Amino acid sequence: MLENERVFDFLHELNKDLDEVSDQLLGSKPFPSILEAFAKIKREESCKKVMLNNSSPQIQDIGIQNSALVVH
């Protein structure tokens, strides 16, 4: 139960750019572990960065500060 609560809290605090993958994880059966959720979010974020880097050279200079996983 505590693990599920941690996953829910983690997904709830993510950047809005990852709402789609977050919703997929919340609806998955069985409910993912925190490690599975983190890995899936990290993969999705990496894919988005690759797509953005291919379309805009300025995106490469942004760095980790704009990661969806950064907590403010």
Secondary structure, 3 states (H helix, E strand, C coil): CHHHHHHHHHHHCCCHHHHHHHHHHHCCCCCCCHHHHHHHHHHHHHHHHHHHHHHCHHHHHCCHHHCCCCCC
